[in-house]
């Protein structure tokens, strides 16, 4: 039906292929409602994917986190799933490169397409005479499309940010000098929020402001819907930068000539990139703010650690509650999610969740990013696993944590898998590594144990996390697909190996790691991780005989810490229970 | 003195910088004596390094394996060492890129410089008007330069090669088709020897023939010094290829026009590359033979495993001999090397060593590639470690194995380090990994334990090995610097983590691994390693309390295999001893 309407528009506009990626103009991971065009056309609600529609075919590409969910959601839409990363499955650029014929036309909205993606698409089409037409056809058929967000901008105070915007601008300008660039255009919303110490509410789960910025050697320019700015915020911002309206960016960028301009082609959209005059020299790479932002300062680190205590208290209370309640009555996944949120709301400075809670019982948890709704939610009973992956935005920081909770009567396969996930988790958590080691290298250390178990997980092992920003923040990444970027002291990264058995269950144990300095021996500098998230790991689901001695010690010592950090904030009953479930295990 | 002579020649030829890399015309690792120009000018005898001489400065770049040795050898030559990989140390291309001034001239011999290196050098010089002059100045000052090698070519029989040259040509042509290339020029000597099933003796330690090859869709051309070819070999070769003289390659390549030509820029020298007419399309990548050659066929594998038994017998006899002899008298490192060779020579089909034996006592072993000579050799006494890294060429295959042998009275630091090297070794040897996993990913699994010990080794963990070819064979490589090339079933790779304490001792435990199929679970295919080299690992040097249970089991089960495979070939006395030193250890 929707596909039919779209194809009619394609015919009217002489478009042979129409591409619907998952982007806003800023290359954001989570995008404002009005930009969710791929979800509109495919019904697939995951955070990543690309749809391509021809007059006869319609495909959706998404990654391993979403295979099961996507299959489900696109069932009656006319789309076929392309499983990214599977051998023999072409990438969407390969597919279109091989499929498109001479003189055909590809349509897509180039304001919502990063320059890097555009260049990749272009190069997959080499040797052929193909038109890429800047057009938005979804707009024309999406009748109840939401309005653009209008959230107010507020100041992220120095007591949280730890560094003033002026100090951060100095650091960025130092990087600009290193890169021999005179100006940098920033379009990534996280980077702008971090740099200007502002937050907003234009995007669900993340306190971001739709905006662009330009940093020159002695000026800072912020492009934002001025209606979102109160007088106080205006006064704050104008003390170090100039304010322009959001859509002025295009005309403004056109004015630069003979300038060396630093841009992040993964974030800058093609339409804006095309506004840059040819007389300029373009220097491209990851946003200069990206690495600066990922290395948390001491104020941020102290606050983030506070946020994780609050978060651990809520999750611990929740685990106690559900383990007790489930003995007498079933609870839906959705009710469990609500209850967990209730516990989080007890904390001062809880703002909202940092992503869709995954409260997934038994086979639902095999879908890595499953989300129960009020209408569609399984009932948790007193057997099997409930996987709960959740997080929140506190003023002090952004959290993310997963526990897989035994509801009772586990099979030996479930216990074995849970134990191997724990082995993988502990191996990464306790590893020591040479300065310069990349997240890519650490990924195989994490996978070593699940591989021993002849299992693998189709997601990365860990991702960076913002400070009251995005729950997924580059560059930290522990993944076989990560860039060659070394882990640095002060970075925050998740540790979330898992095992997913389609149709049966899913297991994930996730804590958050802080990279710390360990020791210098001769010329070698070593780093290690400190785990900064705290909640009991379910000892009911562990086969201690599968653990090596060092793993038992590591788990016991983590559980000591959980008790010490969390118990003060619990009721007597909860505390007594926590004492029991964090006691030493042994062979 | 030599540097003075070279600088005089530089002045006469208006050369500001002269580069002496370590290459022959074929990008070989080990090079014929007459091409050892870098060794001639720097006195550094290691297998890798680049020298750059300006009128006022002289530097030698080499990698971590050679830092200590190079420091020693260049002491009085006027060269300064540049430690590659150290932070703050520029690469030689970075250094020259930053140092050279407008209109200056760089001289080097472009017949001994791969195209890839040339392009890197060129690009490091961008924005500057620099001449690169094709000139060989070393030739002019090297008075007793050896003559080019004249070794006879012989046929590597099918019972060893496992596949005829005709079959291999079919496979190469299939790859050529995949790469849409009409011809491929091969200049790598290992690849030519493998493809044509010939061997020779032009290069020390490796049975190679100085040669070039061109494969067309229906012709195979071999360029080789025809004086090296007997009538029998001529008849064999002419049954499927055409023979040309070695130096005819340059004129021959010039003739191609409007052809798509596949080349390996890492191997093809710049002089030959420049012979390719501009009308041709150049497709570049690793030699198409490289991966085919690295995946050993079943005949090769069976033979290689036989060679490793022979080799293990020799090494086991040697360890018995030295442990017994050392009780009564000192032995020099050099004598130990000779004795080991004596044991190897007992095997039929032993040809010669596959590289310079490293027989290194105590602090000498901290130099990763130390080589004792008759004149300069420490005396091994009854304390500390003797590290012996050696290998041989048998008709059945090429071997490489290292043991670090306790001579008695080890310190607790030595025992701890030996045990951590063993932990690293066992972790890699017993790991299971997903199909598609790269050697780069496996490297950090191997390093996990030495990092726990706050140590690191500045070499890779493992390298591929040829079948009666080079002891280092790409693409298999377990290293943080490895390319993104997955491990495949049938590949052979070494497992040689180590700990090197400058001025004190060096420890390395090296076995050879064969990649084998493990299991398919759902959509995931798993591989693992089988260790195919056998000799006791010194249990006198192990602190069993530092081992996890799985490590104890892995070591005991390896030692069972050592006894079963080796004991039949020993004297009664040796066998009794082997039984003792391979018995189960426990906590």
Interface residues (C-beta under 8 A of the other chain):
Chain A: X86 X87 X427 X431 X432 X433 X434 X436 X437 X440 X441 X442 X443 X444 X445 X447 X448 X451 X452 X454 X455 X456 X480 X502 X518 X519 X521 X522 X523 X524 X526 X548 X549 X550
Chain B: X86 X87 X427 X431 X432 X433 X434 X436 X437 X440 X441 X442 X443 X444 X445 X447 X448 X451 X452 X454 X455 X456 X480 X502 X518 X519 X521 X522 X523 X524 X526 X548 X549 X550
